[in-house]
Structure formats: structure tokens, C-alpha cells
Amino acid sequence: MTNPLTRAARSRRATVPVLTLAALSLLAACGGGGFDDGAAAGGGDASAPPASAEGPAALRVLIASSGDAETAAVTDAAQAWAEESGNTAEVVVATDITQELTQGFAGGSPPDLFYVDAGAFPDYAVNGNLYPYELDDNDDFYPSLRETFTLDGTQYCAPKDFSTLALQINTASWEAAGLTDADIPTTWEELQTVADTLTTPDQAGLVIGGGRDRAGAFLVQNGGFWVDGAEGTITATDETNVEALAYVQGLLDSGSAVLPPDVDSGWGGEAFGTQRAAMTMEGNWIRGAMSNDYPDVAYTVAELPEGPAGKGTLLFTQCWGIAADSPNQAAAVDLVSYLTQPDQQITNAEAFGVMPSRQSAEEDYVAAFPDDAPFIAGGEYGQGPVTLPGLVPALADLDSQLERIKTADPAGILESFQTNAEAALQQ
Amino acid sequence: MSTVRTPSEASATTGTRPPEGPLRTSKGRFGDRNAVGWLFVSPTLIVLGLFLFVPIVMALWVSFSDWNGRGSPFAGTVGFVGLDNYTRLLTDEGLTRSDFMTSMRNNFYYVLLVVPAQTVFALFLAVVLNNQLLKAKGFFRTAFYFPSVTSSVAISLVFLFLFAGTGVVNTGLDLLGIDGPIWFADSRGLLHLLGDGLGFWDAGAPPAGLTSTSILGLSAWQWLSGPSVALSVIMMLVVWTTTGTFMLLFLAALQDVPVEVEEAARVDGASRWQSFKAVTLPHLRPTMLLVITLGIIGTWQVFDQVYVMTQGGPGKTTLTPAYLSYSYAFESGQWGVAAAMAFVLFLIIFVLTSLQRYVLRDKDEAKDRKLERQAARRRPDLEARRAHSTAVLGNQQSGGGSL
């Protein structure tokens, strides 16, 4: 004998679990379907043969383009390859490549071929998103670039191109200060002297972009770096690094060198182009910015000065990543070898000012761009970016601390990065 | 169980023990009606379930897992890590916690200043617009509402230019003889600067007692920084853009206040301010509750302005939990921690909103209800009798033959 009213209420309450169950089974259906296959297919195994479907492949290529010139160059090359090989290739320009790739990896349908920045590379590799491959003539790529895209002894992708840091000098300011070619700084002392000489009430002598990607060059010149990539250890607190940061701090303290925000600029190139600073340390990309935004400013490029431990610069690069989940890996490798052939790299250099990643293209490149010799020289002794997995937050924190390098304690900055990065490596 | 139902309703929902005769047909009819009802709400249910319920369940699972962003989070390779992601945020010493606490500090100061400012401004503008004597009301209403309907990305870009080192704002300050800061590169905290100005401390050499005390990964000195100069620009922008929306809400509520009541107050000799305080404001309480609730929820979730203008810099002083969660997920692939941040943020919003509802509740109504409850407690026998009779009534009405 039950009260029917209670039963009424109970049956109504029962609809809630039923709905929940329905929703959960829907969830399970989602989970069990599409995505799982991608994860099960599993990448990151170097011995696996490249996946290749029957018939012509339809490749999706995702690039982060610097502008129309780059988009056109890559698209044209991909079309030429497609016609030659009987496949198709669709080049898509990403607005935010990190985010778009992340969505692709999670959904199990990433683009077949894409730009991978050296900074993002280690996390992609560790998570098994990349299909490791080497081209037939892999040794032709600069060793430092190959090393950048190598993790635990496996090279994951072919370097696309690279840039290095060099010193840009405003010709007018240089001459006005009575300096000649003989005065181009080759040591830290000379850099300080020249910066002092160039400094006027309206113009700083040198502008150094903020963060680890500029300060790091001084660490390399003093024989150190944030990490030891080969050993997989953090070496930030080495005495040489403290000295290097102290030197940078001294430059800024003297007032001859400034950070971009001090002269109301977003980056070194802007401060240099608007002539708020007479020298800057930027990479090849400054060529495009200068000719587009500040065509009237004449400047020369020199190698960075040597530090106590010799020459040193930083090297920035990207590679052609192939998705572990791609069904067209064989075709993608073929397209990469087409896109990275020496002729194509020279075409790209002409179109959007990047340097060939192949040693065999160096001679042609130097002949075509004699002014860029200081940049390509950096390829010999440049230090690639930090490529240990899981360090993104620690590096971001380092950058944020380096904003205050003028007043902060260099040893303190390095110690806090050492602690954070070591903790991240252990996770 | 004190509701009294008609027999047909009760049997239709119980669905057991089919009654005889005409009741049977009525049951069938109502059963169909239920099915039709479900059919009508099903599009909403499916859409809500698919785009709201399922993602929330997925995110909750991710916050307890070590999913690395590859393939489905429900795949067999994804491991359950318990509360690990939450402890990294809240208890484990390290960069993750200090990042999260920095973002909490920034957002706390942000909410503390933005919510009152936008509420007061919105109310002020609404009162001005509600003035009988004001000419060109339509123009002002549109003008005040305009920032709210413009894309926040576009407005953010305009602010970037306005507050550039040599932008309009600094040029204006220059005319007044003030040397303006480089707004978006200035990480100095306003409280630090204020304390410095008043002589409490020297911001260049902060008191050791504050720097050496560490609370949840940040020193007391860092907690006390106040919003940075860069964050205060974002606050100005947000107050400016949200005020219009809230002004409309207040305006609608003000137009509902009966004119007679206000007139009566004036006739009774209340001054303009007294009648506003004692008559108009109490009428606005539900709207106030809504505006503050929406304000708290919106400000704790601030993301797009940070994404467009500062990406968390300078010196992490514009980092907010929403932006930090995005960057941990998409830039460093730490999905579990990122999802945990989102749920901690949800809890904070939930607690603060509940607290705020409690503070702003209708105190008279609450008192009445309390008195009623006390009265009921004093007459327990009466209540019991009433409940008993209802049950008996229910049984009889549903044709209770089982007795």
C-alpha cells in the first residue's frame, strides 16, 4: 500500500536519471566514434612506414604566413608539385596556427603538413603528434637546425628555413657620430663604447628587444645558455650566464641601451625604423619591416660582437611537420622534399626574405644577397632555441622577469628560472 | 506533499494500476500529451545537452585526467590523476600555483573596482536619462549604449592607440604638464604607487616584512600591489563598454517605478535625494541584484581584452584566470591544469554570486518567512493534522481501492 502521490513524484524524479543516462550514452557515442581511431593509430614510432592511401593523395597544408608574398610562394610551389605528382595540395593560411593545430590534434584530423615552430616542437613531439621522417639528403641541412628538431636521438622534421640575429646600424647616425667601418663593434667593450658615442638626447645608441630571445645571445657569447639541450639539463645559474646578464644590465644602466617600451615601441625594429635608436639586434625579418614601413632609413648589417667566449648569436627556425594521424604521410614527405629543394629555397628567400636551411643553397644565397652575409654567417655558430618539452610556462615566466632586467637582480632571475624549469622537467 | 490534485492528473503521472472506464481513455490522452511535450522541448534539450552539458562533463573529466590534447579525452590511453591538477594550482609550490595566484590577484582587484564603478555609472546615466526635462533623450541613449554594441576587439585596438606612449591620452596629459606613463608597458601596481606617494613605503625598496612573508606562492608585497597601470587601462575600457548595457536595464526599471509613489513622497515633504534613496532605490533592488550578478560573472571571466591588448603582460600583471587557462591549454598543452583552473573559477563565481544574493536579499520578505516558520513550529499538531487529511484526500481521490 503506497501513496499514489509519492509514486507520482517518484516517477517524475525518475526522468532526471533517464535524461542523464541519455546524455551520457551520447557522450560515450562521441568518444567511442571518430576520435578514438586517431589516438589508437599512434604516432611517434620512427620505424613505422609512412602511411599512404591508395590513389592520389589530397594534402592539406597549414601555414602561418608572414604575408601575401609567402602565401603565394608556398601555394605556387605546392601546386607545381601537385601537377607533377598527380596529387592535390590545398594550402591554408592559419590566423592562429598554435590554436588551429591544437584543435586538429584533439579532433584526430590535423592537417597533413604544417609549419612547426622550434618552440612548440618539443611538446608536439612528446605528445606523439608528429610523424618523424628524414629526407634522403638530410645531411645537407645545417647541423644546428637538424639538432633543433631532434629529441631523444630522433629527428622529427626537415628544417624549412632559418633566421639569425645580427646588428643593424643606422647609417646616418653612424656617420653623424663620426664613426667609420673600422669602428663596427667586435667585442662587448666596443659595443658599449659605440653605443655611448651614438647616444644623443633624441636617440638611444642601442635598442635591445626584451625577453630571452635577445638576452640569450649574450649568454651564448659568454659560453653559456639557458639550458643544455643535448644533456637535457637546465644550466641557467652558471656563473657565465650571471655575468652575461650583468653586462646587459650595465648597457641598460648606462643609458646608451634601452628596451623597446622605454622608447615607446613594440619591438626593436620599430624603435630602429622610427630612429629612436641608432642600432638594434634583430633577425632577417627586419628587412621586410624596414622596406615596407621605413623605406627611407638607410642601414647596414653586421655580425653581433664577440663576447668573452667568442662569437655567438641566436637562431630561429621552423620545420615542416607531418601529422602522426595523417593518412598521406608518404605524399607529404615527397612534398617536403620538393618544397625544400635548393632552387625553391632561393625563390622563397627572394619572395619573403628567409634563409635557406640547406648548406648547398648557401653559395647561391650569398651571391644573390651579399648584404645578408652577416645573417648567414650566424648559421655556423648560432644557438637554436630551447627545445626541451614542458618548458613553455617557465620560459614565459623568464621573459616576463627579463622585462625588469634594468632593476632586477640577474642571479635572482636565473635562479627562479632554474627552479621552475627543473620542476617542469621532472613532471 | 501538500498539493491537492485532480484524480486524472494523479493517475496519469503515476502510470501504474490502470483504472477502469473513462479514466483509462483520459490516461491515454494525457500520455500522448506528455510525449508531445517531450517532442516539443527535445530540440532545446538536444542542443543544450550537446553544446553545454556534454562539454562541461568533458571538461570536468579533463580536469581530473592527464589528457595531453591528442585524440579523444575518453580514449583508453588517458589516465585518471585524481586531484593532481587541482593540487598543482592550489597547494603544490611552483610556477603553476604562483601563475594562478597572480592571475587571481589581478582579477580580484579588477572585480573590486570594475563592478562598483560600472554599476554606479550605469545608475547615474539611467537617472539622468529618466529625467522628464531632458531634451534629445534618444540621442543620449544611443550615445551611451554605443560602446556596448561595438565589437570589444575593435574598441581594444582603439584603446591601444589612445594609450600608446605618444598617443592621444599622453599628449593631452602633456598639455597639462603631466608626464604620462607608457600605459601598456607599466607593470607598477597602483597600491604600491599610492603607498609610495603617501610615504608608507618606498616602492623601489619594499619593506622586508612584506617581501619575506609568502602567502600561496606570492609575497604579501605582491598581493598588495593593487592593479597595475596596464590593468587599470583595461578596467577603464571595460567600465566604459559595459556601462551602456547596464544603463538600459536600470532605465527600464526606473520607468517601472510608479510616478504616484514618488509624487506622494514629494508631497509628504521628502527632498529629491530622500525620495531617490527611500523610494526609487528600493524599487530598483531586483535590477541592482541582476546588474551586480552579471557584473561579477562578466568581470571574473575577462578574456578578450587581455587577449587582444596585453597577452597577460607586462610582468604578468594583466594575467587573468580565463586567459591563463587558455594559454596553459593551447600554448603549453597542459589541458588538465587548464580545465581545473576553469572549475576553480566557476566555484569562485558561484560562491561570490550566492554571497551577493544573500547580502542583497529582500530582508522584509525573509523576515516574514522566518516568522511564518516559527509560527508553524509552535503548532506542530495542527500541521500534522493538515498533512494527514491531505494524504487521505489524495487516496480517496485517486480511487484508492487498495485500502
HADDOCK unambig.tbl for C-alpha pairs under 7 A between the chains (distance, minus, plus):
assign (segid A and resid 1 and name CA) (segid B and resid 402 and name CA) 6.75 0.50 0.50
assign (segid A and resid 3 and name CA) (segid B and resid 395 and name CA) 6.80 0.50 0.50
assign (segid A and resid 4 and name CA) (segid B and resid 14 and name CA) 6.69 0.50 0.50
assign (segid A and resid 5 and name CA) (segid B and resid 10 and name CA) 6.67 0.50 0.50
assign (segid A and resid 7 and name CA) (segid B and resid 14 and name CA) 5.91 0.50 0.50
assign (segid A and resid 8 and name CA) (segid B and resid 10 and name CA) 6.65 0.50 0.50
assign (segid A and resid 8 and name CA) (segid B and resid 13 and name CA) 5.39 0.50 0.50
assign (segid A and resid 8 and name CA) (segid B and resid 14 and name CA) 4.35 0.50 0.50
assign (segid A and resid 11 and name CA) (segid B and resid 14 and name CA) 6.59 0.50 0.50
assign (segid A and resid 23 and name CA) (segid B and resid 49 and name CA) 6.67 0.50 0.50
assign (segid A and resid 27 and name CA) (segid B and resid 54 and name CA) 6.44 0.50 0.50
assign (segid A and resid 31 and name CA) (segid B and resid 72 and name CA) 6.25 0.50 0.50
assign (segid A and resid 31 and name CA) (segid B and resid 74 and name CA) 5.76 0.50 0.50
assign (segid A and resid 35 and name CA) (segid B and resid 71 and name CA) 5.42 0.50 0.50
assign (segid A and resid 35 and name CA) (segid B and resid 72 and name CA) 5.13 0.50 0.50
assign (segid A and resid 36 and name CA) (segid B and resid 71 and name CA) 6.24 0.50 0.50
assign (segid A and resid 36 and name CA) (segid B and resid 72 and name CA) 5.83 0.50 0.50
assign (segid A and resid 36 and name CA) (segid B and resid 75 and name CA) 5.89 0.50 0.50
assign (segid A and resid 38 and name CA) (segid B and resid 71 and name CA) 5.97 0.50 0.50
assign (segid A and resid 39 and name CA) (segid B and resid 70 and name CA) 6.74 0.50 0.50
assign (segid A and resid 39 and name CA) (segid B and resid 71 and name CA) 4.86 0.50 0.50
assign (segid A and resid 98 and name CA) (segid B and resid 330 and name CA) 6.85 0.50 0.50
assign (segid A and resid 98 and name CA) (segid B and resid 331 and name CA) 6.89 0.50 0.50
assign (segid A and resid 99 and name CA) (segid B and resid 330 and name CA) 5.92 0.50 0.50
assign (segid A and resid 102 and name CA) (segid B and resid 69 and name CA) 6.97 0.50 0.50
assign (segid A and resid 102 and name CA) (segid B and resid 330 and name CA) 6.57 0.50 0.50
assign (segid A and resid 105 and name CA) (segid B and resid 69 and name CA) 6.71 0.50 0.50
assign (segid A and resid 105 and name CA) (segid B and resid 70 and name CA) 5.15 0.50 0.50
assign (segid A and resid 105 and name CA) (segid B and resid 71 and name CA) 6.32 0.50 0.50
assign (segid A and resid 106 and name CA) (segid B and resid 69 and name CA) 5.16 0.50 0.50
assign (segid A and resid 106 and name CA) (segid B and resid 70 and name CA) 4.57 0.50 0.50
assign (segid A and resid 106 and name CA) (segid B and resid 71 and name CA) 4.58 0.50 0.50
assign (segid A and resid 106 and name CA) (segid B and resid 72 and name CA) 6.36 0.50 0.50
assign (segid A and resid 107 and name CA) (segid B and resid 71 and name CA) 5.88 0.50 0.50
assign (segid A and resid 108 and name CA) (segid B and resid 71 and name CA) 5.24 0.50 0.50
assign (segid A and resid 127 and name CA) (segid B and resid 68 and name CA) 6.49 0.50 0.50
assign (segid A and resid 261 and name CA) (segid B and resid 185 and name CA) 6.16 0.50 0.50
assign (segid A and resid 264 and name CA) (segid B and resid 165 and name CA) 5.23 0.50 0.50
assign (segid A and resid 264 and name CA) (segid B and resid 182 and name CA) 6.93 0.50 0.50
assign (segid A and resid 390 and name CA) (segid B and resid 332 and name CA) 6.80 0.50 0.50
assign (segid A and resid 392 and name CA) (segid B and resid 332 and name CA) 5.48 0.50 0.50
assign (segid A and resid 393 and name CA) (segid B and resid 332 and name CA) 6.82 0.50 0.50
assign (segid A and resid 400 and name CA) (segid B and resid 314 and name CA) 6.95 0.50 0.50
assign (segid A and resid 400 and name CA) (segid B and resid 315 and name CA) 4.91 0.50 0.50
assign (segid A and resid 400 and name CA) (segid B and resid 316 and name CA) 6.66 0.50 0.50
assign (segid A and resid 401 and name CA) (segid B and resid 315 and name CA) 6.60 0.50 0.50
assign (segid A and resid 403 and name CA) (segid B and resid 315 and name CA) 6.89 0.50 0.50
assign (segid A and resid 420 and name CA) (segid B and resid 94 and name CA) 6.68 0.50 0.50
assign (segid A and resid 420 and name CA) (segid B and resid 95 and name CA) 5.92 0.50 0.50
